[in-house]
C-alpha cells in the first residue's frame, strides 16, 4: 500500500511538473516575457550563453540544489529534487518535438495571461503534494534563512529581480509585462493553492439540531462541535453546532437544513487551512 501511494504521489507530481514545463515552453518563451521564475532567468541567459533554455535551467537547478544543501541543509525532499530535474528534461523534449516554436496567440499580453493561468494550475498541483519546481524556491529559502526575510517576500523579491533582468536583452514593453506577470502570477498561484483547500465552517442554531447533528455525523461522515450559548436579548440557553465541511458536503448540509428547519440560524465562514490529528 505504501509503495502504491508513493507511485500515485509521484504520478501526480509528474503531471504538475509537465503542466508547468508546458506553460513555460508554449507561452512564456515565445513571448520573451520573464515572469519571475528560474526558467525565465534561463531564457534571459540564453541570449548570452550558447545553450538551450532547458539545458541552462537544468544546470541552474542542479547548482541551486547543491548550494541549498550546503547553505541550508538537507531540507529539500525527494519530490523537490525530482521536479527540479524533471522540468528541464520535459522542456528539452518540447524543444526537440517542436523546434522553432512560435507564439500560439501572436500577442505577448495573451501569452502572459495564458502562462499565468496554466502555470498556476501546475504549481497548485505540486504544492498540494508538498513539492515545488525548485529554482527560485531554493533562492527564497536561502534569503529566508540568511536575510531573515519572510518566505513570501523572498519569493516576490527574487521574482522581481528576474523580471527586471529582461531589460538586459528585451524592450521596455517586455520588461513591464514581465513585472506585471510576476505580480499577478503570484496572486493567481495563491488563488489556486488556497482554492484547492477551501472549506467552510458552518455554525447552526436550530430547533431540529439533533437531526442536523445526526446528518453531519452519519450522512456526511464529518465531525461537529456543540457549544452551549446564551442569547443576549432574552438570556435563553441554546446549543450551537459547529462543523467544517468541503464544497460538496456544504451543499448537502445546506439543502438538508432548508428542508428540515427553514428558520434555522446559520452562519458560514471560509477556512483556507486546517491542522488536526485524524481519528484512527
C-alpha positions as CSV (number, residue, x, y, z in Angstrom):
1,X,0.0,0.0,0.0
2,X,2.8,2.4,0.9
3,X,4.5,1.7,-2.5
4,X,1.2,2.3,-4.3
5,X,0.7,5.6,-2.5
6,X,4.3,6.7,-3.4
7,X,3.8,5.8,-7.0
8,X,0.5,7.8,-7.0
9,X,2.2,10.8,-5.4
10,X,5.0,10.9,-8.0
11,X,2.5,10.4,-10.8
12,X,0.5,13.4,-9.7
13,X,3.7,15.4,-9.2
14,X,4.8,14.4,-12.7
15,X,1.6,15.7,-14.2
16,X,2.0,19.0,-12.3
17,X,5.6,19.4,-13.5
18,X,4.7,18.7,-17.1
19,X,2.0,21.4,-16.9
20,X,4.5,23.9,-15.5
21,X,7.0,23.0,-18.3
22,X,4.3,23.3,-20.9
23,X,3.3,26.8,-19.6
24,X,6.9,27.9,-19.8
25,X,7.6,26.5,-23.3
26,X,4.3,27.3,-25.1
27,X,3.5,30.7,-23.6
28,X,6.5,32.3,-21.8
29,X,9.4,31.5,-24.1
30,X,7.7,32.6,-27.4
31,X,6.6,36.0,-25.8
32,X,10.1,36.5,-24.2
33,X,8.3,37.7,-21.1
34,X,10.4,36.9,-18.0
35,X,7.7,36.1,-15.4
36,X,9.7,35.6,-12.3
37,X,11.0,32.0,-12.2
38,X,14.1,30.0,-12.8
39,X,13.1,29.2,-16.3
40,X,12.6,32.9,-17.0
41,X,16.2,33.7,-15.9
42,X,17.4,30.8,-18.0
43,X,15.6,32.4,-21.0
44,X,17.4,35.7,-20.4
45,X,20.8,34.0,-20.0
46,X,20.2,32.0,-23.2
47,X,20.8,35.3,-25.1
48,X,24.3,35.4,-23.8
49,X,25.1,31.7,-23.4
50,X,25.0,29.4,-26.4
51,X,22.8,26.8,-24.7
52,X,19.1,25.9,-24.9
53,X,16.8,27.2,-22.2
54,X,16.2,23.7,-20.9
55,X,19.9,23.0,-20.6
56,X,20.5,26.2,-18.7
57,X,17.5,25.5,-16.4
58,X,18.9,22.1,-15.7
59,X,22.3,23.4,-14.8
60,X,20.8,26.2,-12.7
61,X,18.5,23.8,-10.8
62,X,21.3,21.3,-10.0
63,X,23.6,24.2,-9.0
64,X,20.9,25.7,-6.7
65,X,20.2,22.3,-5.2
66,X,23.9,21.9,-4.3
67,X,24.1,25.4,-2.9
68,X,20.9,24.8,-1.0
69,X,22.3,21.6,0.6
70,X,25.5,23.5,1.6
71,X,23.8,26.7,3.0
72,X,20.6,25.3,4.3
73,X,21.0,21.6,4.8
74,X,19.0,18.6,3.6
75,X,15.6,20.3,3.8
76,X,14.9,19.5,0.1
77,X,12.9,16.3,-0.1
78,X,13.0,13.8,-3.0
79,X,9.9,15.5,-4.5
80,X,11.6,18.8,-5.0
81,X,14.8,17.2,-6.4
82,X,12.7,15.1,-8.7
83,X,10.7,18.2,-10.0
84,X,13.8,20.3,-10.3
85,X,15.4,17.7,-12.7
86,X,12.2,16.6,-14.4
87,X,11.0,20.1,-15.5
88,X,14.1,21.0,-17.7
89,X,14.0,17.4,-19.1
90,X,10.4,17.9,-20.2
91,X,11.3,21.3,-21.6
92,X,14.1,19.6,-23.6
93,X,11.6,17.1,-25.0
94,X,9.3,20.0,-26.1
95,X,12.3,21.7,-27.7
96,X,13.1,18.6,-29.7
97,X,9.5,17.9,-30.7
98,X,8.6,21.5,-31.5
99,X,11.7,23.2,-32.9
100,X,11.4,26.9,-33.7
101,X,8.1,27.0,-31.9
102,X,6.2,30.4,-32.3
103,X,3.6,32.0,-30.2
104,X,0.1,30.5,-30.4
105,X,-1.6,33.8,-29.8
106,X,0.9,36.1,-31.5
107,X,0.2,38.5,-28.7
108,X,2.6,38.8,-25.7
109,X,-0.1,40.0,-23.4
110,X,-2.3,37.0,-24.2
111,X,0.7,34.7,-23.8
112,X,1.3,36.2,-20.3
113,X,-2.3,35.6,-19.3
114,X,-2.3,32.0,-20.6
115,X,1.1,31.4,-18.9
116,X,-0.2,32.7,-15.5
117,X,-3.3,30.6,-15.6
118,X,-1.6,27.4,-16.8
119,X,1.4,27.6,-14.5
120,X,-1.0,28.4,-11.6
121,X,-2.7,25.0,-12.1
122,X,0.6,23.2,-12.3
123,X,2.1,24.8,-9.2
124,X,-1.1,24.3,-7.3
125,X,-0.8,20.6,-8.0
126,X,2.8,20.5,-6.9
127,X,2.2,22.5,-3.7
128,X,-0.8,20.3,-2.8
129,X,1.6,17.4,-2.8
130,X,4.2,19.3,-0.8
131,X,6.5,19.6,-3.8
132,X,7.9,22.6,-5.7
133,X,9.7,23.1,-9.1
134,X,13.0,24.2,-7.5
135,X,14.7,27.2,-9.0
136,X,13.7,30.4,-7.2
137,X,12.1,28.4,-4.4
138,X,15.6,27.5,-3.3
139,X,16.8,31.1,-3.6
140,X,13.9,32.2,-1.5
141,X,14.7,29.7,1.3
142,X,18.3,30.9,1.3
143,X,17.2,34.5,1.6
144,X,14.7,33.5,4.3
145,X,17.5,31.9,6.4
146,X,20.3,34.4,6.0
147,X,18.4,37.7,5.3
148,X,15.6,36.9,7.8
149,X,13.0,37.7,5.1
150,X,9.6,36.2,5.1
151,X,9.4,33.4,2.6
152,X,6.7,35.0,0.6
153,X,8.6,38.3,0.4
154,X,11.8,36.5,-0.6
155,X,9.9,34.8,-3.5
156,X,8.5,38.1,-4.6
157,X,11.8,39.9,-4.4
158,X,13.7,37.2,-6.4
159,X,10.9,37.1,-8.9
160,X,11.1,40.9,-9.4
161,X,14.8,40.7,-9.9
162,X,14.4,38.1,-12.6
163,X,11.7,40.1,-14.3
164,X,13.9,43.2,-14.3
165,X,16.7,41.2,-15.8
166,X,14.7,41.1,-19.0
167,X,15.8,44.7,-19.5
168,X,19.2,43.3,-20.5
169,X,18.0,42.0,-23.8
170,X,14.3,43.0,-24.4
171,X,12.4,46.2,-24.9
172,X,10.6,48.2,-22.3
173,X,7.2,46.7,-23.1
174,X,8.5,43.2,-22.4
175,X,10.0,44.4,-19.1
176,X,6.7,45.9,-18.0
177,X,4.8,42.8,-18.9
178,X,7.4,40.7,-17.0
179,X,6.8,42.8,-13.9
180,X,3.0,42.7,-14.2
181,X,3.1,39.0,-14.9
182,X,5.2,38.3,-11.9
183,X,2.9,40.3,-9.6
184,X,-0.4,38.9,-10.9
185,X,1.1,35.4,-11.3
186,X,1.7,35.3,-7.5
187,X,-1.9,36.2,-6.9
188,X,-3.2,33.6,-9.2
189,X,-1.0,30.9,-7.8
190,X,-2.2,31.8,-4.3
191,X,-5.8,31.6,-5.5
192,X,-5.3,28.1,-7.0
193,X,-3.4,26.9,-3.9
194,X,-5.9,28.1,-1.4
195,X,-8.8,27.3,-3.7
196,X,-7.9,23.6,-3.6
197,X,-8.1,23.5,0.2
198,X,-11.0,25.9,0.8
199,X,-13.6,24.6,3.3
200,X,-16.5,26.1,5.1
201,X,-17.1,26.5,8.8
202,X,-20.8,26.2,9.4
203,X,-22.4,27.3,12.7
204,X,-26.1,26.3,13.2
205,X,-28.7,27.1,15.8
206,X,-31.9,25.2,15.2
207,X,-34.9,23.6,16.9
208,X,-34.0,20.5,14.9
209,X,-30.4,20.5,15.9
210,X,-30.3,16.8,16.9
211,X,-31.4,15.7,13.4
212,X,-28.8,18.1,11.8
213,X,-26.0,16.7,14.0
214,X,-27.0,13.1,13.1
215,X,-27.0,14.1,9.4
216,X,-23.4,15.6,9.7
217,X,-22.1,12.6,11.6
218,X,-23.7,9.7,9.7
219,X,-24.5,11.1,6.3
220,X,-21.6,13.4,5.7
221,X,-19.3,11.3,7.9
222,X,-17.9,14.6,9.3
223,X,-17.2,15.9,12.8
224,X,-19.1,18.5,14.8
225,X,-18.7,20.5,18.0
226,X,-21.6,21.5,20.3
227,X,-21.4,24.7,22.3
228,X,-23.8,26.0,25.0
229,X,-24.6,29.6,24.2
230,X,-26.9,32.2,25.8
231,X,-28.9,34.8,23.8
232,X,-28.2,38.4,24.9
233,X,-31.7,39.5,24.4
234,X,-33.8,37.0,26.4
235,X,-31.0,35.1,28.2
236,X,-32.3,31.8,26.7
237,X,-29.8,29.0,26.7
238,X,-29.4,27.2,23.3
239,X,-27.0,24.8,21.7
240,X,-24.9,25.7,18.7
241,X,-23.4,23.2,16.3
242,X,-20.1,23.9,14.5
243,X,-18.8,21.8,11.7
244,X,-16.2,22.2,8.9
245,X,-17.1,20.7,5.5
246,X,-15.9,20.8,1.9
247,X,-17.8,22.3,-1.0
248,X,-19.9,19.2,-1.8
249,X,-20.7,18.5,1.8
250,X,-21.6,22.1,2.3
251,X,-24.3,22.0,-0.4
252,X,-25.7,18.7,1.0
253,X,-25.8,20.2,4.5
254,X,-27.5,23.5,3.5
255,X,-30.1,21.6,1.4
256,X,-30.9,19.4,4.4
257,X,-31.2,22.4,6.8
258,X,-33.5,24.2,4.3
259,X,-35.8,21.1,4.3
260,X,-35.8,20.2,8.0
261,X,-35.8,23.7,9.5
262,X,-36.1,26.7,7.1
263,X,-36.0,29.1,10.2
264,X,-32.6,27.8,11.4
265,X,-29.9,30.5,12.2
266,X,-26.8,29.6,10.1
267,X,-23.5,31.5,9.7
268,X,-20.8,30.4,7.3
269,X,-17.1,31.2,7.3
270,X,-14.4,30.3,4.7
271,X,-11.5,28.2,6.0
272,X,-8.3,28.0,4.0
273,X,-6.3,25.7,6.2
274,X,-6.9,23.0,8.8
275,X,-4.5,21.2,11.1
276,X,-5.6,18.3,13.1
277,X,-4.9,14.7,14.1
278,X,-7.3,12.4,12.3
279,X,-9.1,9.8,14.3
280,X,-8.0,6.3,13.8
